[in-house]
Amino acid sequence: PVFSADFFNRASNGEESYSLEVYPNPAESKVFLQMRFSKPKQVLVQVFDLTGKEVRKSIQGVKAGENQLEVSLLDQSKGLYLVKVSSEDGTWSKTVKVVKE
C-alpha cells in the first residue's frame, strides 16, 4: 500500500504545489518518500517512535519536480512510527504513520 497526498499552498511569493507518497507501508527495513515540488527547497525528514522520541533526522535539498528519498528503519524495532516531512522554511508539513514489520 502507498500513502499519497497532494497539497496546494498559496505563499506570499506566489503559488506552490507539492505532493508526497510514502511506500511500502508496512515496511521491513526502509520506506521511500516520493515527492514532487513546484520549486526547489530544503526539507526536514524526522522519524518518531510512539513515545515521541526522535529516532532519525535529516535535512535534504530537493529540486523542482520529482524527488525520491530513502528513510532507513533497519535499526528500529517492529512497531508504529511517525514520519514527518516538512519544509525548512515552515510553509508546509505532513506526518504519516508507518508500520515496521
C-alpha positions as CSV (number, residue, x, y, z in Angstrom):
1,P,0.0,0.0,0.0
2,V,1.0,3.6,-0.7
3,F,0.1,6.7,1.2
4,S,-0.5,9.5,-1.2
5,A,-1.4,13.2,-0.7
6,D,-1.4,16.3,-2.9
7,F,-1.2,19.8,-1.4
8,F,-1.5,23.3,-2.7
9,N,-0.1,26.3,-0.8
10,R,-0.6,30.0,-1.6
11,A,2.6,31.6,-0.4
12,S,3.4,35.3,-0.3
13,N,5.9,34.8,-3.1
14,G,3.5,33.0,-5.4
15,E,1.7,29.7,-5.5
16,E,3.4,26.4,-4.7
17,S,2.3,22.9,-5.1
18,Y,3.7,19.7,-3.7
19,S,2.8,16.0,-3.4
20,L,4.0,13.2,-1.1
21,E,3.9,9.4,-1.5
22,V,5.2,7.0,1.2
23,Y,5.8,3.4,0.3
24,P,5.9,0.5,1.1
25,N,3.8,0.6,4.2
26,P,4.1,-1.7,6.1
27,A,7.9,-1.7,5.6
28,E,10.6,-4.1,6.6
29,S,13.8,-2.1,6.5
30,K,13.1,1.2,4.7
31,V,10.5,3.4,3.2
32,F,10.7,5.7,0.2
33,L,9.4,9.2,0.1
34,Q,8.4,10.2,-3.4
35,M,7.9,14.0,-3.5
36,R,7.1,16.5,-6.2
37,F,7.6,20.2,-5.7
38,S,7.0,23.2,-7.9
39,K,10.1,24.9,-6.6
40,P,13.4,23.7,-5.1
41,K,13.7,23.7,-1.3
42,Q,15.2,22.2,1.8
43,V,13.1,19.5,3.5
44,L,13.4,18.2,7.1
45,V,12.6,14.4,7.5
46,Q,12.1,13.2,11.0
47,V,11.1,9.8,12.3
48,F,9.5,9.5,15.8
49,D,8.6,6.4,17.8
50,L,5.2,6.3,19.6
51,T,6.7,7.8,22.8
52,G,7.6,10.9,20.8
53,K,11.3,10.3,20.7
54,E,13.0,11.3,17.5
55,V,14.9,8.3,16.2
56,R,16.1,9.7,12.9
57,K,16.5,13.2,11.4
58,S,17.9,14.5,8.1
59,I,17.8,17.7,6.1
60,Q,17.7,17.2,2.3
61,G,17.8,19.6,-0.6
62,V,15.2,18.8,-3.2
63,K,14.8,20.1,-6.7
64,A,11.7,21.3,-8.6
65,G,9.9,18.2,-10.0
66,E,10.2,14.6,-8.8
67,N,12.4,13.6,-5.9
68,Q,12.9,10.3,-4.0
69,L,14.3,10.0,-0.6
70,E,15.0,6.7,1.3
71,V,14.5,6.5,5.0
72,S,16.1,3.5,6.8
73,L,14.2,1.8,9.5
74,L,16.7,-1.1,9.7
75,D,17.9,-0.3,13.2
76,Q,14.4,0.2,14.6
77,S,12.2,-2.3,16.4
78,K,9.0,-3.6,14.9
79,G,6.1,-1.2,15.5
80,L,4.4,2.0,14.5
81,Y,6.5,5.1,13.6
82,L,5.6,8.7,12.6
83,V,7.5,10.0,9.6
84,K,7.3,13.8,9.4
85,V,8.3,15.7,6.3
86,S,8.3,19.5,6.5
87,S,9.8,22.4,4.6
88,E,12.7,24.1,6.3
89,D,11.0,27.5,5.8
90,G,7.9,26.3,7.6
91,T,5.4,26.6,4.8
92,W,4.1,23.0,5.0
93,S,4.4,19.8,6.9
94,K,2.9,16.3,6.7
95,T,3.1,13.4,9.1
96,V,2.5,9.8,8.0
97,K,2.1,6.7,10.1
98,V,4.4,3.9,9.0
99,V,4.4,0.3,10.3
100,K,7.7,-1.5,10.6
101,E,7.3,-5.3,10.4
